[in-house]
Amino acid sequence: MNPNTELGLLLAGDPFCKTHGWMSHVFLHEAAHTVAAIERGIDFTHVEVPVPAMWEANHSGELMLGGVNLVAPPSWTTSADANAGLEMALAGIVAEKGGWGHWLDGGYIGDMRMWARGAGVAGDSISAIQEELERVLGCSLADVMRRTETWVVEAYPRIANVSNALAGRTSNDTPGRMDYANGPWRLSADEAKAAAAS
């Protein structure tokens, strides 16, 4: 993976990543979740990246910088569902790490907590989630991470297509300055599916 590092998604005073810009991370992160949801049959209504004025702190105090809005609260009731849900949850940070060399702090924790609620794992602490994870999945977190990494590499062209569509860009080859005034950014499930297939 090698997204164009001149995406123009860096804003003065960026609070999260002064090298790549939070927008670069968030668009790629949410696009990876989106394509993972599509390819795993996880129903969603839309994907959205809000402007900073619309950021909301969730019940754990984390900022929600974007998200794939599922049709219903997640419920990973079987091992197969739990694995698919965790692959979708991990896809965001794996794409960021592959594309930018690191992920934004907090992305992993928030995504793991979302997965844990859907898998019926009690507690918000990452250590509590990781203790229960293997029991719920029937395999290790490392196994799921390796599968997700392999999938992200294979799916990267589709992820990039969704990221560009979400950002209102035609490709990574057309850098342009992004402005918060242009947001929020949103794709319906049908728009995201069409972008992934393009």
N, C-alpha and C positions, 0 to 999 in steps of 0.2 A: 504494500500500500504506500502510495506516495502522493497524497493530495497536494495540489499546488499551494506552496507556502506563501504565495503572494495573493491570497484570496481577498485582501482588502477588508477583512472582517475585524480589524483591530481598531478600537476607539481609544481616544485619549482618556487616561484615568481608568482603564479597564481594571475592575477590582479582582479578577480571577486569574487571568493569564496575559501577562504583558508581552509575551512572545507571539502567540497565535491569536489571541482574542477570545473572549468567552463565546462569542457568536460562532466562531469556527468550531469550537468544541461542542457547543450545544446542538448546532444543526447536525453535525456528524453523529453525535450520541443518539439524538432522537430518531434520526433516519435509520440507524442500525436497529434500534428497538422496533421501529415500524416494519422494516423488511423482515425481521425475525418473527414478528407477530403474523405478518402475511403468510410467510412460508411455514408457520407452525399451526395455522388455522385458528389463531387467537383473534376473536372478533373485537374490533374497535370502531369508534365513530369518526375520530379525527386525531391528528397530531398537531400540536401547537407549541410555538415558542413565544411567550409573552414579552412585552417590553419591561424594563426594570420597574417601572411604576406599578406594574401588575403582578410582580413577584409576590408569592404568598408563602409564609412560613407554615409548614405542616405541623401536625401535633407534636413532632419531636423538635420543632424549632428550626428545621432545615429549610433553606430556600428552595422553592420549586422553580427551576429555570426553564422548564418545558415539560412536555409529556405526551404520551400516547394515551388517549382517553378510551379505556376499554368499555365495551357495551354494558358490562356488569362488573361489580367488584370481583377481583380475581378469586378463583376457587380451584386450586390444584389438588383435586381429591384422589388422584391415582399417581403412582410413581411416574408413569409416562407424562401425565399432565404437569407434574411438579418439575420434571426434567425440562420439558418444553418451556415452561414458565421461567425457570432459572436461566435457560439459554437466552431467552428474550431479555431478561433482566441484565445479564452479563454482557450482552452484545454492545451496549452503549459504551461501557468503559473499554472493552476490547477494541472497538473501532477507534476510540480516542487514542489509546496506547499505540495502535498500529499506525494511525495517521499522523499523530502529533508527537509521539514519543512519551506521552504521559496523559493522565486523565485529570480532570478537575476534582479537587478535594470535595468530598461529600456525595459525588455521583454514585459511588459504589455503595456507600452506607444506605442512602435513600432507596436505591434499587433493590438491595438485599432486604430491607425492611418491607418493601412492597411485596416482594416474593414471599417472605415469611408469613405475612398476614394471609396471603392467598393459600399457602400451604398449611395453615393452621398451626404454625410454630409460634409458641408464646414468647413474649418479651421483645424488647426493642434493641437490646445490646447485640452487637455483632458476635460476641463470644457465645451468647446463648443460642443465637441462630445457627452458628457453625456447629455447635454441639449436637443439635437436632437434625441438621442438614443430611448427614449420611443415612440416618435412620429413615427419613422421609424419601430420599432419592434412591436408596439402594446402591449408591456409588459415592465416590468422594467429590468434593468441590473441585479438586484438581482434575478429575476426569471430565467434569462438565466444562471447566475452563478450557481444557485442551480441545474438546469438541467445538466449543464456541469459537475459539481462535481459528481453527481449521475452516469453520463455516464462514467467518467474517472475511477471510482471505478470498474464498471462493465467491462470496456474495458482494464483494466490495464494489464492483461496477453498479449493481442495483442500489446499494446503499448510497453511493455518490449521486446517482440519478435522483433519488428521493431527497437527499440533502440539498442538491441544487434546486429542485422544484420547490422545496419548502422555503428556501432563501430567495426564491424568485429569480434565480439565475439560470442560464441556459447550459453552462458547463463550468468546470474548474478553469478553463482556458479564457474565461471572460471576467477577469478581476474587476471589481467595482466597489467603491466605498459604500458600506452599509450605514444606515442611519437609524437610530431608535425610532425616529418619527415614521419610518416605513412599516413598523410593526403594529400589532402583533402579526406573526406569520403562522399560517394555518393551511393544512391540506385535509380534505375529507378522506375517508377510507378509500373511496373510489379513485380520487385524484392520486393518492399515494400508490395504489395498486397500478394505475396507469403509468406513473413515473417509474416505478420499479421495473415494469415490463418494457419500458422504452429503450 
